[in-house]
Amino acid sequence: LVKAVSMENETITLMGEAEHIWDESLMLRNRKQLAYETPEAAEEKDSHVSRIFEKPPKPTRSRPIFDGAARGWTETFMSSKRQQSLVIWLLLIFLAAIWTLRAHSLHKHVLKKPPRLGHRIRLAARYLADSCREDGKFRYMARAGGGEHVDSEKYDLVHHAWVLSALSQYALYEQGGEDRLKKEHKGDVPVDVTKALLNSARFIISELHVPMQQSKSFSSERIGDFLALWSSSMDGRLEATTTANAMILSALILADKAAGGEVVDLRILQSLGNFLVEMQRRDGLFYRRVLLDSSSSSSSSSVQASREEVCGNMGLPLFALLLLSDLDRETANGVACPGSSWLKPAIRGFMGIAREEERVRLSNVHHKMSTHYWVVIAAGELLRDGSPYLNQSSLPQWYSFTDHWGSSEWSIEDVK
């Protein structure tokens, strides 16, 4: 009984010691030996504590960030993911700044305004002029390495006329003094396109021909007697389109103006203009193409011309006729006015388009006639400031615009 009581007292004593906090336990473990304790008593008390705290409890507070030599500041700073991301971004910004400063120092980058439109026009004109060969043909495609590109078997004369028109308009643009471009570098000077204009114009003129000369044995069809661009159709007949010849006529007129009237004989332009007039219908619209079918017999030869369809791009012949009327002027009462042989058919074409649009609008409210952009260009040429076409002071008083039959007469205001 005495032994059981003593063991109970010892257990109560050990449980009381276990309730002390960790700091006190450390103090007990590291405490110095008291003066009144014997070595055997101190060693016995420490053995009791070690048995209770074989594994230290989890700390209730986090360790301080900077706690001396136990943890360096670099290790502490990089322990957070947010701080690591911040360091990476700062490093990337630093490298980008170094690269930018180095690029500016090497290439001497300066803040410049965007190149003006005139500079881009000159670059395009230089490319087109350099693409013209000695025979007058234009190179279809250029290779970056400088090698020759194999051209297609059939050379497109309509595309040729487009390029000739672009070069001519560029030459007129430089002559007009409209370019206010400041030189940004030494190479920014006007491009000399005279040689390309002459060579390309002569080439396209050489491709025009008259399918049949005036002869008593031929019929009275005049369409085959005009100089134009004729080609062979799939069925073997000769074919000429209104759009192609109108494009060639406008390109040659612009080239002649750009070169000072030394490129094209006026008779060539008049023959092309007569072809367009013959392709005009009585209502002012134009046929799309004409086919010539020649047949021979023992007694005579005959030519039959068949005009097919309505030209969808009626703005091109109108634009070409307006340019020709301004170039081939006539004098009336001592006043040089636009040639009536070309201006009146052009006005009939404009009025024919207007009547056709009105007819379509009345017949089908939901349908709208598509207006080709060449119609807009031709209308801009007709109504531009200073144009002589609808200027009462440049036209004689008796000048009037009528339809094919002469039944309708339009004043200048009506046309406008």
Phi, psi and chi 1 to 4 in degrees:
 res  aa     phi    psi   chi1   chi2   chi3   chi4
   1 LEU       -  -42.3 -178.2   61.0      -      -
   2 VAL   -63.7  -38.1  172.7      -      -      -
   3 LYS   -67.5  -38.2 -172.7  175.6 -179.3 -179.5
   4 ALA   -66.4  -39.7      -      -      -      -
   5 VAL   -64.4  -41.5  171.3      -      -      -
   6 SER   -65.3  -37.0   62.5      -      -      -
   7 MET   -67.7  -36.3  -69.7 -179.8   64.3      -
   8 GLU   -65.3  -42.1 -177.8  179.5    0.4      -
   9 ASN   -63.0  -38.3  -67.0  -26.7      -      -
  10 GLU   -66.7  -38.1 -174.5  179.1   -2.6      -
  11 THR   -64.5  -42.9  -57.2      -      -      -
  12 ILE   -61.7  -38.2  -66.0  172.5      -      -
  13 THR   -65.5  -43.7  -56.7      -      -      -
  14 LEU   -65.7  -39.0  -68.3  176.6      -      -
  15 MET   -65.6  -35.3  -69.1 -179.7   62.2      -
  16 GLY   -67.0  -39.1      -      -      -      -
  17 GLU   -66.9  -32.4  -67.8  178.1   -4.4      -
  18 ALA   -69.3  -19.4      -      -      -      -
  19 GLU   -81.8   -5.9  -69.2  176.9   -5.2      -
  20 HIS   -67.7  153.1  -67.7  -35.2      -      -
  21 ILE   -74.2  169.0   59.9  175.4      -      -
  22 TRP   -63.7  -39.1  174.8 -112.2      -      -
  23 ASP   -63.8  -37.9  -66.0  -25.4      -      -
  24 GLU   -69.4  -35.2  -67.0  178.1  -10.2      -
  25 SER   -64.3  -39.8   68.5      -      -      -
  26 LEU   -63.2  -39.4  -70.1  177.4      -      -
  27 MET   -62.8  -38.7 -177.2 -178.5   68.2      -
  28 LEU   -67.7  -36.0  -69.5  173.7      -      -
  29 ARG   -73.7  -32.6  -63.5  178.9   74.9 -180.0
  30 ASN  -105.6    8.8  -60.7  -36.8      -      -
  31 ARG   -69.1  156.2   66.2 -175.5  178.3   86.5
  32 LYS   -82.7  154.4  -66.2 -178.2 -179.4  179.6
  33 GLN   -69.0  126.6 -178.1  179.4  -10.5      -
  34 LEU   -70.5  157.4  -62.4  177.4      -      -
  35 ALA   -68.7  -34.0      -      -      -      -
  36 TYR   -87.6   -3.6   57.5   83.9      -      -
  37 GLU   -91.6  144.5  -72.2 -177.4  -14.7      -
  38 THR   -86.0  155.6   60.6      -      -      -
  39 PRO   -56.5  -37.3  -24.8   33.5      -      -
  40 GLU   -67.4  -36.5  -67.9   77.8    8.0      -
  41 ALA   -70.0  -41.8      -      -      -      -
  42 ALA   -64.0  -42.8      -      -      -      -
  43 GLU   -65.6  -38.3 -176.9  178.4   -3.4      -
  44 GLU   -66.2  -36.1 -176.4 -180.0   -0.5      -
  45 LYS   -71.0  -37.4 -165.7  168.2 -172.7  177.8
  46 ASP   -67.4  -36.0  -71.1  -20.9      -      -
  47 SER   -64.7  -35.5   64.7      -      -      -
  48 HIS   -64.1  -42.4  -71.5  -52.0      -      -
  49 VAL   -67.4  -40.5  175.0      -      -      -
  50 SER   -65.8  -34.1   61.7      -      -      -
  51 ARG   -67.0  -34.3  -73.9 -161.7  -54.2  -91.3
  52 ILE   -73.4  -42.5  -62.8  172.7      -      -
  53 PHE  -109.1   62.0  -60.9  103.3      -      -
  54 GLU   -68.3  -34.6  -68.4 -179.9   -5.6      -
  55 LYS  -120.8  123.6  -66.4 -177.5  180.0 -179.9
  56 PRO   -65.6  143.5   23.5  -32.5      -      -
  57 PRO   -69.0  161.7   27.0  -35.1      -      -
  58 LYS   -70.1  132.4 -173.6  176.4 -179.2 -180.0
  59 PRO   -62.0  145.9  -17.7   27.5      -      -
  60 THR   -88.4  -14.1   57.5      -      -      -
  61 ARG  -126.1  146.7  -68.3 -176.1  -60.1  174.1
  62 SER   -73.2  154.6   61.0      -      -      -
  63 ARG   -73.0  143.4 -162.8  170.2 -177.1  177.6
  64 PRO   -58.9  149.2  -21.2   31.0      -      -
  65 ILE   -61.1  -52.6  -63.4  179.2      -      -
  66 PHE  -108.0  104.9  -61.0  101.3      -      -
  67 ASP  -125.0   42.6   54.0   -8.0      -      -
  68 GLY    87.5 -150.9      -      -      -      -
  69 ALA   -71.6  -10.8      -      -      -      -
  70 ALA   -66.1  -24.9      -      -      -      -
  71 ARG  -146.7  123.6 -153.4 -179.6 -135.5 -169.5
  72 GLY   -76.6  162.0      -      -      -      -
  73 TRP   -70.6  -30.3   68.1  -88.5      -      -
  74 THR   -66.9  -45.1  -53.8      -      -      -
  75 GLU   -63.4  -39.5 -179.8 -174.8   -2.8      -
  76 THR   -67.1  -40.9  -55.9      -      -      -
  77 PHE   -69.4  -37.5 -174.7   78.8      -      -
  78 MET   -84.1    0.9  -64.5  -61.9  -66.3      -
  79 SER   -74.0  -19.3   61.0      -      -      -
  80 SER   -96.4  137.2  174.0      -      -      -
  81 LYS   -66.6  -37.5  -68.1 -176.2  177.9 -179.5
  82 ARG   -62.0  -41.3 -179.3  178.5  -62.7  178.7
  83 GLN   -68.9  -34.1  -66.7  166.7  -11.4      -
  84 GLN   -64.4  -43.1  -68.5  176.8    4.0      -
  85 SER   -62.0  -40.4  -59.2      -      -      -
  86 LEU   -61.9  -41.4  178.3   61.8      -      -
  87 VAL   -64.8  -41.4  170.1      -      -      -
  88 ILE   -63.6  -44.5  -66.6  173.8      -      -
  89 TRP   -64.6  -42.0  -82.2  108.8      -      -
  90 LEU   -61.3  -37.8  -69.9  175.4      -      -
  91 LEU   -67.0  -41.3 -178.6   60.4      -      -
  92 LEU   -64.3  -42.0  -69.0  176.6      -      -
  93 ILE   -63.0  -39.4  -66.0  173.4      -      -
  94 PHE   -64.0  -43.2  178.2   71.1      -      -
  95 LEU   -66.5  -39.3  -66.8  176.7      -      -
  96 ALA   -63.5  -40.0      -      -      -      -
  97 ALA   -64.3  -41.1      -      -      -      -
  98 ILE   -64.0  -43.2  -67.5  177.8      -      -
  99 TRP   -64.0  -41.3 -179.2   85.9      -      -
 100 THR   -64.4  -45.9  -55.7      -      -      -
 101 LEU   -63.6  -37.8  -66.3  175.2      -      -
 102 ARG   -67.8  -40.1 -174.3  171.9  179.7  -87.6
 103 ALA   -65.6  -40.3      -      -      -      -
 104 HIS   -65.4  -37.8  -82.5  -92.7      -      -
 105 SER   -72.4  -33.9   60.9      -      -      -
 106 LEU   -78.0  -46.1  -68.8  177.9      -      -
 107 HIS   -98.3   -1.1  -56.6  -74.7      -      -
 108 LYS    52.9   50.8  -63.2 -179.5 -179.9  179.4
 109 HIS   -65.6  132.9  -71.2 -179.9      -      -
 110 VAL  -129.4  154.0  -67.1      -      -      -
 111 LEU   -73.2  119.2  -65.2  176.9      -      -
 112 LYS  -123.7  152.3  -64.7 -170.4  -57.6 -176.6
 113 LYS   -74.5  153.3  -65.5 -178.3  178.6  179.9
 114 PRO   -59.1  146.8  -22.6   32.7      -      -
 115 PRO   -58.3  141.4  -22.8   32.4      -      -
 116 ARG   -74.2  163.0  -64.7  170.4   64.7   89.5
 117 LEU   -62.8  -36.1 -178.7   59.9      -      -
 118 GLY   -60.9  -35.7      -      -      -      -
 119 HIS   -66.0  -41.8  176.8   62.6      -      -
 120 ARG   -66.5  -36.6  -60.1  -63.2  177.0   90.0
 121 ILE   -62.4  -41.4  -67.7  175.1      -      -
 122 ARG   -67.3  -36.5  -73.7  175.5  175.4  175.0
 123 LEU   -62.7  -43.1  -69.8  177.5      -      -
 124 ALA   -66.7  -40.6      -      -      -      -
 125 ALA   -64.8  -38.5      -      -      -      -
 126 ARG   -64.4  -39.5 -177.6  176.8  -67.6  107.8
 127 TYR   -64.6  -44.5  174.2   80.8      -      -
 128 LEU   -65.9  -40.6  -66.3  179.1      -      -
 129 ALA   -65.4  -39.1      -      -      -      -
 130 ASP   -71.4  -19.9  -65.8  -19.8      -      -
 131 SER   -83.1   -7.4  -61.0      -      -      -
 132 CYS   -85.6  125.8 -173.9      -      -      -
 133 ARG   -85.6  176.8  -58.5  168.6  179.2  171.0
 134 GLU   -66.4  -30.4  -67.9  -63.5  -30.4      -
 135 ASP   -81.3   -1.4   59.0   -4.5      -      -
 136 GLY    97.1  -11.8      -      -      -      -
 137 LYS   -78.6  151.8  -70.1 -175.4  177.7 -178.8
 138 PHE   -98.5  145.7  -71.7   99.0      -      -
 139 ARG   -75.6  128.3 -179.1 -179.2   56.6 -154.7
 140 TYR   -68.4  -43.9  -91.4  112.6      -      -
 141 MET  -146.4  143.0 -172.2  179.2  -62.1      -
 142 ALA  -114.7  143.4      -      -      -      -
 143 ARG   -96.5  144.2  -65.1 -171.2 -179.4  -85.0
 144 ALA   -63.5  -31.9      -      -      -      -
 145 GLY   -79.2   -3.9      -      -      -      -
 146 GLY    92.7   -3.5      -      -      -      -
 147 GLY   -73.1  157.5      -      -      -      -
 148 GLU   -76.4  139.2  -71.5  -67.9  -29.3      -
 149 HIS  -100.2  134.8 -178.7   79.1      -      -
 150 VAL   -71.3  119.0  179.7      -      -      -
 151 ASP   -75.8  159.6  -66.0  -25.3      -      -
 152 SER   -70.4  160.1   58.1      -      -      -
 153 GLU   -66.4  -36.0  -62.8  179.2   -2.7      -
 154 LYS  -105.2  121.1 -174.7  177.2  179.8 -178.7
 155 TYR   -82.2  129.8 -172.1   77.9      -      -
 156 ASP   -88.0  108.8 -164.2  -31.7      -      -
 157 LEU   -74.7  -25.1  -69.1  173.5      -      -
 158 VAL   -68.9  -42.8  178.1      -      -      -
 159 HIS   -62.8  -36.5  -71.1  174.0      -      -
 160 HIS   -59.4  -43.9 -178.6   97.8      -      -
 161 ALA   -65.2  -34.9      -      -      -      -
 162 TRP   -60.5  -47.1  -84.0   92.4      -      -
 163 VAL   -67.1  -40.4 -178.8      -      -      -
 164 LEU   -60.4  -40.4  175.9   59.8      -      -
 165 SER   -65.0  -40.4  175.9      -      -      -
 166 ALA   -64.6  -43.7      -      -      -      -
 167 LEU   -64.2  -39.0  -76.0  175.8      -      -
 168 SER   -65.1  -42.7  -55.9      -      -      -
 169 GLN   -66.2  -33.8  -67.1 -175.9   57.1      -
 170 TYR   -65.7  -43.5  167.1   75.2      -      -
 171 ALA   -62.1  -41.0      -      -      -      -
 172 LEU   -65.6  -33.8  -65.4  172.3      -      -
 173 TYR   -63.9  -43.2  167.0   76.6      -      -
 174 GLU   -70.8  -37.6  -68.0  -73.1    1.8      -
 175 GLN   -68.3  -29.7  -66.1  173.4   10.0      -
 176 GLY   -74.0  -10.4      -      -      -      -
 177 GLY    68.2   23.1      -      -      -      -
 178 GLU   -83.0  -10.8  -59.9  173.8   -0.7      -
 179 ASP   -85.6  119.7 -171.3    7.6      -      -
 180 ARG  -108.3   30.5  -61.3  -67.0 -176.6  -96.0
 181 LEU   -74.7  128.9  172.5   66.2      -      -
 182 LYS   -84.2  143.1  -64.3 -178.6  180.0  179.4
 183 LYS   -67.7  119.6  -66.5 -176.1  178.4 -179.4
 184 GLU   -91.2  -24.6  -62.4 -178.7    2.8      -
 185 HIS  -153.8  175.2   50.4   80.3      -      -
 186 LYS   -65.7  -30.4  -64.3 -179.1  179.9  179.3
 187 GLY   -79.4   -4.0      -      -      -      -
 188 ASP   -86.7   81.1 -172.9   23.7      -      -
 189 VAL  -130.9  159.2  -66.3      -      -      -
 190 PRO   -58.2  145.0  -24.8   33.7      -      -
 191 VAL   -92.8  134.3 -177.0      -      -      -
 192 ASP   -86.1  108.4 -174.3   11.0      -      -
 193 VAL  -110.3   13.7  -62.8      -      -      -
 194 THR   -62.3  -46.4  -55.2      -      -      -
 195 LYS   -62.9  -42.6 -176.7  178.5  178.7 -179.9
 196 ALA   -65.0  -37.7      -      -      -      -
 197 LEU   -62.5  -48.6  -80.7  178.5      -      -
 198 LEU   -64.2  -47.0  -64.8  176.1      -      -
 199 ASN   -64.9  -45.3  -68.8  -21.3      -      -
 200 SER   -69.5  -34.8   57.9      -      -      -
 201 ALA   -68.6  -42.1      -      -      -      -
 202 ARG   -64.1  -36.3  -71.0  167.4 -176.7  166.1
 203 PHE   -65.8  -45.4  170.2   75.1      -      -
 204 ILE   -70.5  -28.9 -158.8  168.9      -      -
 205 ILE   -67.7  -36.5  -69.8  173.6      -      -
 206 SER   -66.1  -19.6   66.0      -      -      -
 207 GLU   -87.5   -8.4  -63.9  -65.3  -41.0      -
 208 LEU   -86.4  145.3  -55.9  177.3      -      -
 209 HIS  -157.4  164.2   63.9  -81.5      -      -
 210 VAL   -99.3  121.8  179.0      -      -      -
 211 PRO   -64.0  -31.0   22.2  -32.1      -      -
 212 MET  -153.2  135.4   50.5 -150.9   64.1      -
 213 GLN   -78.5  162.8  -59.4  -65.8  -26.9      -
 214 GLN   -60.2  128.4  -65.5  -83.2    1.8      -
 215 SER  -152.6  146.8  176.2      -      -      -
 216 LYS   -68.2  -25.0  -66.2 -179.1 -180.0  179.3
 217 SER   -76.8  -16.0   60.6      -      -      -
 218 PHE   -86.5  160.3  -71.3  130.0      -      -
 219 SER   -74.2 -179.0   64.8      -      -      -
 220 SER   -84.7   10.2   59.1      -      -      -
 221 GLU   -69.9  112.9  -71.8  -74.2   -5.5      -
 222 ARG   -81.5  -17.1  -63.7 -176.1   56.7 -160.2
 223 ILE   -62.1  -28.2 -164.6   68.1      -      -
 224 GLY   -84.9   -0.1      -      -      -      -
 225 ASP  -100.1    5.7  -58.8  -29.2      -      -
 226 PHE  -107.4  145.6  -60.8  124.8      -      -
 227 LEU   -70.6  124.7 -174.9   71.4      -      -
 228 ALA  -160.5  179.3      -      -      -      -
 229 LEU   -91.7  106.4  179.2   63.9      -      -
 230 TRP  -109.9  144.0  -64.1   88.7      -      -
 231 SER  -141.0  166.3   60.1      -      -      -
 232 SER   -88.6  131.1  -61.7      -      -      -
 233 SER   -84.0  179.3   60.7      -      -      -
 234 MET   -67.4  -28.0  -62.4 -178.6   62.0      -
 235 ASP   -93.8   10.1   54.8    1.3      -      -
 236 GLY    92.1   -5.7      -      -      -      -
 237 ARG   -85.5  159.5  -67.5 -175.2  -68.5  176.9
 238 LEU   -79.3  138.8  -69.9  177.4      -      -
 239 GLU  -132.1  140.4  176.2 -173.5   14.8      -
 240 ALA  -140.9  136.0      -      -      -      -
 241 THR  -108.7  149.0   61.0      -      -      -
 242 THR   -68.1  -41.8  -58.3      -      -      -
 243 THR   -63.3  -45.3  -57.5      -      -      -
 244 ALA   -63.5  -46.5      -      -      -      -
 245 ASN   -70.9  -32.2  -75.0  -80.6      -      -
 246 ALA   -67.4  -38.8      -      -      -      -
 247 MET   -65.0  -41.8 -172.0   68.5 -124.4      -
 248 ILE   -65.1  -42.0  -67.4  173.0      -      -
 249 LEU   -62.8  -47.0  175.6   58.2      -      -
 250 SER   -64.7  -38.2   60.8      -      -      -
 251 ALA   -65.7  -42.0      -      -      -      -
 252 LEU   -67.9  -36.9  -70.8  176.0      -      -
 253 ILE   -65.1  -44.6  -67.0  174.3      -      -
 254 LEU   -64.8  -39.1  -67.6  174.3      -      -
 255 ALA   -65.3  -38.5      -      -      -      -
 256 ASP   -65.6  -39.6 -169.4   72.8      -      -
 257 LYS   -66.6  -41.0  -74.0 -176.4  177.6 -178.6
 258 ALA   -66.7  -34.4      -      -      -      -
 259 ALA   -92.0    7.7      -      -      -      -
 260 GLY    77.9   26.9      -      -      -      -
 261 GLY    78.6   26.1      -      -      -      -
 262 GLU  -116.0   16.9  -58.8  177.6   -2.7      -
 263 VAL  -107.5  -50.5  177.0      -      -      -
 264 VAL  -121.8  138.8 -169.5      -      -      -
 265 ASP   -72.1  136.5 -171.3  -11.5      -      -
 266 LEU   -61.0  -30.5 -178.4   59.3      -      -
 267 ARG   -66.2  -31.5  -67.5  173.6  -64.2  179.7
 268 ILE   -65.4  -43.6  -63.7  176.4      -      -
 269 LEU   -66.0  -37.6  -57.8  177.9      -      -
 270 GLN   -65.6  -38.5  -69.5  173.0  -18.4      -
 271 SER   -65.4  -40.7 -177.9      -      -      -
 272 LEU   -64.0  -39.2  -72.9  169.8      -      -
 273 GLY   -64.3  -39.8      -      -      -      -
 274 ASN   -63.5  -35.4  -73.3  -35.3      -      -
 275 PHE   -61.9  -43.6  172.4   82.4      -      -
 276 LEU   -65.2  -39.1  -63.9 -179.3      -      -
 277 VAL   -63.8  -39.0  173.3      -      -      -
 278 GLU   -68.5  -25.1  -72.8  -64.9  -39.6      -
 279 MET   -84.4   -1.2  -68.0  -65.5  -70.9      -
 280 GLN   -86.5  134.9 -171.3  174.9   32.6      -
 281 ARG   -79.7  172.8  -54.8 -164.4  -45.4 -178.7
 282 ARG   -70.5  -24.7  -67.4 -176.0  177.4 -178.0
 283 ASP   -86.3    4.4   58.4   -1.7      -      -
 284 GLY    99.0  -18.8      -      -      -      -
 285 LEU   -77.6  170.7  -54.8 -178.7      -      -
 286 PHE  -118.1  146.2  -70.2   86.5      -      -
 287 TYR   -73.8  152.9  -69.4  102.9      -      -
 288 ARG   -78.1  -44.3 -172.0  176.7   70.0   87.8
 289 ARG  -151.9  167.4   66.4  172.7 -179.1  169.1
 290 VAL  -131.9  141.2   59.6      -      -      -
 291 LEU  -118.8  132.0  -64.7  171.1      -      -
 292 LEU  -107.0  126.3  -68.4 -177.9      -      -
 293 ASP  -120.1  111.5 -173.7   10.8      -      -
 294 SER  -102.4  137.8   59.8      -      -      -
 295 SER  -133.3  141.2   60.3      -      -      -
 296 SER  -116.4  145.5   60.1      -      -      -
 297 SER  -137.8 -179.8   60.7      -      -      -
 298 SER   -68.4  -28.6   58.2      -      -      -
 299 SER   -95.5  -41.4   58.5      -      -      -
 300 SER  -156.2  170.0   64.2      -      -      -
 301 SER  -118.2  144.7  -61.3      -      -      -
 302 SER  -132.2  150.9   62.4      -      -      -
 303 VAL  -124.0  127.4  176.9      -      -      -
 304 GLN  -114.6  125.8  -62.9  178.5   -7.8      -
 305 ALA  -108.0  130.8      -      -      -      -
 306 SER  -122.9  120.3   58.8      -      -      -
 307 ARG   -94.8  132.1  -58.8  171.8 -179.2   85.8
 308 GLU  -120.3  138.7  -63.7 -177.2   -4.2      -
 309 GLU    60.6  170.9  -53.5  174.4   11.7      -
 310 VAL  -103.4  136.1  177.6      -      -      -
 311 CYS   -64.8  126.1  179.7      -      -      -
 312 GLY   -77.0  -27.7      -      -      -      -
 313 ASN  -106.2   79.3 -176.4    7.8      -      -
 314 MET   -83.4   -7.5  -72.5  176.8  -74.7      -
 315 GLY   -71.1  -32.1      -      -      -      -
 316 LEU   -63.8  -51.2 -102.8  175.7      -      -
 317 PRO   -62.3  -33.1   18.4  -30.7      -      -
 318 LEU   -65.4  -43.9  -62.5 -179.7      -      -
 319 PHE   -63.4  -42.5 -179.3   69.9      -      -
 320 ALA   -66.0  -40.7      -      -      -      -
 321 LEU   -66.9  -35.9  -70.6  174.4      -      -
 322 LEU   -64.4  -45.0  -73.0  177.3      -      -
 323 LEU   -62.0  -40.3  -65.5 -179.5      -      -
 324 LEU   -67.2  -36.6 -176.2   57.5      -      -
 325 SER   -66.8  -32.0   68.6      -      -      -
 326 ASP   -74.8  -31.4 -169.8   22.2      -      -
 327 LEU   -81.3  -46.5 -179.8   65.7      -      -
 328 ASP   -94.6   76.7 -174.4   18.7      -      -
 329 ARG   -82.0  161.9  -70.9  174.7  171.0 -110.6
 330 GLU  -128.4  154.1   59.3 -173.3   32.7      -
 331 THR  -104.3  127.1  -56.2      -      -      -
 332 ALA  -132.5  119.3      -      -      -      -
 333 ASN    56.7   39.4  -61.5  -29.2      -      -
 334 GLY    76.5    6.3      -      -      -      -
 335 VAL  -114.5  128.4  178.5      -      -      -
 336 ALA   -82.0  116.2      -      -      -      -
 337 CYS  -122.3  163.2   58.4      -      -      -
 338 PRO   -58.2  144.9  -23.5   33.1      -      -
 339 GLY   -62.0  123.0      -      -      -      -
 340 SER   -69.2  -24.3   59.3      -      -      -
 341 SER   -65.2  -21.0  -59.9      -      -      -
 342 TRP  -113.0  -32.8  -38.0  117.1      -      -
 343 LEU   -71.1  -42.5 -179.5   58.2      -      -
 344 LYS   -65.0  -43.3  -71.2 -176.0  177.0 -178.7
 345 PRO   -61.5  -33.7  -24.6   34.3      -      -
 346 ALA   -65.7  -42.4      -      -      -      -
 347 ILE   -65.2  -38.9  -61.9  -59.3      -      -
 348 ARG   -60.9  -36.6  -68.4 -166.6 -168.0  106.8
 349 GLY   -65.6  -43.3      -      -      -      -
 350 PHE   -61.8  -45.3  -80.5  110.6      -      -
 351 MET   -68.7  -32.0  -58.0  -54.4  -71.8      -
 352 GLY   -66.0  -39.3      -      -      -      -
 353 ILE   -64.5  -40.9  -67.2  175.1      -      -
 354 ALA   -63.6  -42.7      -      -      -      -
 355 ARG   -65.7  -39.2  -76.0 -163.3  -59.1  -95.4
 356 GLU   -65.1  -41.1 -178.2   66.9   15.4      -
 357 GLU   -63.3  -39.1  -71.7 -176.8  -15.8      -
 358 GLU   -66.7  -40.6 -176.8   68.5   15.0      -
 359 ARG   -64.3  -43.1 -175.7 -171.4   66.6   81.4
 360 VAL   -65.9  -38.4  171.4      -      -      -
 361 ARG   -64.6  -39.1 -173.4 -176.8   65.1   83.5
 362 LEU   -75.5  -31.7  -67.0  176.9      -      -
 363 SER   -79.9  -33.3   60.7      -      -      -
 364 ASN  -144.6  107.8 -172.8   -4.3      -      -
 365 VAL   -67.0  -31.7 -179.7      -      -      -
 366 HIS   -84.9   -5.2  -58.8  -73.3      -      -
 367 HIS  -104.3  138.6  176.2   73.9      -      -
 368 LYS  -125.4  127.8  180.0  175.5  175.6   58.9
 369 MET   -68.7  128.3 -176.3  177.8  179.2      -
 370 SER   -72.6  132.2   59.1      -      -      -
 371 THR  -101.1  116.0  -58.1      -      -      -
 372 HIS   -72.3  151.3 -159.2  -84.1      -      -
 373 TYR   -67.1  -23.0   63.4   90.5      -      -
 374 TRP   -69.2  -26.7  -88.0  106.6      -      -
 375 VAL   -65.0  -39.9  177.0      -      -      -
 376 VAL   -66.2  -40.6 -179.2      -      -      -
 377 ILE   -64.3  -42.8  -66.2  175.7      -      -
 378 ALA   -64.6  -40.2      -      -      -      -
 379 ALA   -65.7  -36.6      -      -      -      -
 380 GLY   -64.0  -38.3      -      -      -      -
 381 GLU   -67.4  -37.2  172.6   65.5   20.4      -
 382 LEU   -67.5  -36.4  179.6   68.5      -      -
 383 LEU  -108.6    9.5  -59.7  174.2      -      -
 384 ARG   -65.9  157.7   65.0  177.2  170.4   85.1
 385 ASP   -64.6  130.8  -65.3  -22.9      -      -
 386 GLY    82.1    4.3      -      -      -      -
 387 SER   -71.9  142.9   64.7      -      -      -
 388 PRO   -87.5   -1.0   31.7  -32.2      -      -
 389 TYR   -70.6  -44.0  -49.0  112.5      -      -
 390 LEU  -118.8   29.1  -62.0  178.9      -      -
 391 ASN   -94.9  116.1 -170.8   -3.7      -      -
 392 GLN   -62.0  -31.1 -171.5   65.1   57.3      -
 393 SER   -72.0  -24.6   60.2      -      -      -
 394 SER   -95.8   -1.8   61.0      -      -      -
 395 LEU  -113.1  142.3  -62.7  175.5      -      -
 396 PRO   -66.5  159.5   20.5  -30.0      -      -
 397 GLN   -65.3  -31.1  -65.2 -179.0   -5.5      -
 398 TRP   -81.3   -2.4   50.0  -94.7      -      -
 399 TYR   -70.1  128.6 -150.8   92.7      -      -
 400 SER  -142.6  156.1   61.0      -      -      -
 401 PHE  -111.3  124.9  -58.7  109.3      -      -
 402 THR  -132.0  166.7   60.0      -      -      -
 403 ASP   -79.1 -173.6   57.4    8.0      -      -
 404 HIS   -64.2  -36.9  176.3   78.0      -      -
 405 TRP   -87.7  -10.2  -57.3  -86.4      -      -
 406 GLY    77.6   10.3      -      -      -      -
 407 SER   -82.6  -26.0   57.9      -      -      -
 408 SER  -116.4  133.9  -60.3      -      -      -
 409 GLU  -122.4  133.6 -177.2  174.3   -9.0      -
 410 TRP  -117.9  133.9  -51.6  -60.3      -      -
 411 SER   -81.9  172.8   64.4      -      -      -
 412 ILE   -62.8  -39.4  -66.9  178.8      -      -
 413 GLU   -66.5  -35.6  -65.3  -59.2  -35.6      -
 414 ASP   -62.0  -42.6  -65.4  -24.9      -      -
 415 VAL   -65.9  -42.6  176.3      -      -      -
 416 LYS   -61.9      -  -69.7 -176.8  178.0 -179.5
